[in-house]
Amino acid sequence: MKTPDNTKIWTPSWKFLIITVLLGANIVLFRIIEALVYNRELSEAKHSEILHELCMNSSDVPRVCQRLYNHHPTKQSNTEYKELRQELCVYNADSASGCLLCPNGWILHGDDCYYYSDVTDRTWDQSRDQCEKMGADLLVIKNQEQQEFIQRHLRQRREDTYWIGLHHDGDGWRWVDGEHYNSSLIQIKTQPSGRCVLMTDSDYYQEDCRSTNRWICLKKAVRI
């Protein structure tokens, strides 16, 4: 093709266009395959992580945990996975969505797992460290229903006080997940020097973070 002044303009040939389209299609296909492989590896890794989580410190599902540690978790077939679900899920074992589970020693409520310590000699920071070692954090209370559930459980335990994930960070009271304190849900009984909060079966107390108490951990349940 030429311009009015006879300058030749390059135009791609049909062969060049076909080659370009094929190369582009191959790149797209490669990216799709790469994404599928990555998602599969991610799914297998998550599967392994969930099974390890369920078996951590577990004593009530020995057959499941024995299989987990004797065989590579990511190589389990769908049949084996269904068998694990049958063994672990008390309810909804045949449901497509499976069931929610917590590690041994934790209590399931809603979508969350709760851990109430029996040890009494941890500061607020030490208590949080203990929760983090178990893949959790100190308790964060989101609503009235959750609060009532925890208080009922504390009344059954008949213990004294527990650290929760509420502390004063210099910008006011804040939960460990970053949310600000809601005084309409929780009323803190103040003390002169306390910057961390203890919970009982009926009240919340401002306390020196260096004092030692029990604690409550919270984390999401796993679905299998």
Secondary structure as the mmCIF struct_conf table of DSSP 4:
data_model
#
loop_
_struct_conf.conf_type_id
_struct_conf.id
_struct_conf.beg_label_comp_id
_struct_conf.beg_label_asym_id
_struct_conf.beg_label_seq_id
_struct_conf.end_label_comp_id
_struct_conf.end_label_asym_id
_struct_conf.end_label_seq_id
STRN STRN1 LYS A 2 LYS A 2
TURN_TY1_P TURN_TY1_P1 PRO A 4 ASP A 5
HELX_LH_PP_P HELX_LH_PP_P1 THR A 7 THR A 7
STRN STRN2 LYS A 8 LYS A 8
HELX_LH_PP_P HELX_LH_PP_P2 ILE A 9 TRP A 10
HELX_RH_AL_P HELX_RH_AL_P1 TRP A 14 CYS A 55
TURN_TY1_P TURN_TY1_P2 MET A 56 ASN A 57
BEND BEND1 ASP A 60 ASP A 60
HELX_RH_AL_P HELX_RH_AL_P2 PRO A 62 ASN A 70
BEND BEND2 HIS A 71 HIS A 71
HELX_RH_3T_P HELX_RH_3T_P1 PRO A 73 LYS A 75
HELX_RH_AL_P HELX_RH_AL_P3 ASN A 78 LEU A 88
BEND BEND3 VAL A 90 TYR A 91
TURN_TY1_P TURN_TY1_P3 ALA A 93 ASP A 94
BEND BEND4 SER A 95 SER A 95
TURN_TY1_P TURN_TY1_P4 ALA A 96 SER A 97
STRN STRN3 LEU A 100 LEU A 101
TURN_TY1_P TURN_TY1_P5 ASN A 104 GLY A 105
STRN STRN4 ILE A 107 HIS A 109
TURN_TY1_P TURN_TY1_P6 GLY A 110 ASP A 111
STRN STRN5 ASP A 112 TYR A 116
STRN STRN6 ARG A 122 ARG A 122
HELX_RH_AL_P HELX_RH_AL_P4 TRP A 124 LYS A 133
TURN_TY1_P TURN_TY1_P7 MET A 134 GLY A 135
STRN STRN7 ASP A 137 LEU A 138
BEND BEND5 ASN A 143 ASN A 143
HELX_RH_AL_P HELX_RH_AL_P5 GLN A 144 ARG A 157
TURN_TY1_P TURN_TY1_P8 ARG A 158 ARG A 158
STRN STRN8 TYR A 162 HIS A 168
BEND BEND6 GLY A 170 GLY A 172
STRN STRN9 TRP A 173 TRP A 175
TURN_TY1_P TURN_TY1_P9 VAL A 176 ASP A 177
BEND BEND7 GLY A 178 GLY A 178
HELX_LH_PP_P HELX_LH_PP_P3 GLU A 179 GLU A 179
STRN STRN10 HIS A 180 HIS A 180
HELX_LH_PP_P HELX_LH_PP_P4 TYR A 181 TYR A 181
TURN_TY1_P TURN_TY1_P10 SER A 183 LEU A 185
STRN STRN11 ILE A 188 LYS A 189
BEND BEND8 PRO A 192 SER A 193
STRN STRN12 CYS A 196 MET A 199
BEND BEND9 ASP A 201 SER A 202
STRN STRN13 TYR A 204 GLU A 207
TURN_TY1_P TURN_TY1_P11 CYS A 209 ARG A 210
BEND BEND10 SER A 211 SER A 211
STRN STRN14 ASN A 213 ASN A 213
STRN STRN15 ARG A 214 LYS A 220
HELX_LH_PP_P HELX_LH_PP_P5 ALA A 221 ALA A 221
STRN STRN16 VAL A 222 ARG A 223
#
